[in-house]
């Protein structure tokens, strides 16, 4: 899937009320890509990372993670928020491990 297709899909997931610029949403897609590639192989070199793409089976996961990051904007470090009966807790300041579950790490000998 091309970056423009992922951007289109992300905009659909976020809905019409999200008016972030394309460059911002592409940054979130890039952060999601980095998280997925790191989970797959944390020993990847910079050169390998530059050439790497998110495998097709994880493209929807990349969009889900990017949508999570967009929706969490402004409350990145929040651990608990209670207001008018609404409770918000976050697993951490980063992408929750539950979102990265299902990504199979690369197995091999580190270089």
Secondary structure, DSSP 4 states (H G I P E B T S, - for coil): --HHHHHHHHHHHH-TT----HHHHHHHHHHHHHHHHHHH-TT--HHHHHH----GGGHHHHHHHHHHHHHTTT-TT-S-EEETTEEE--S-SS--HHHHTTPPPP-S---
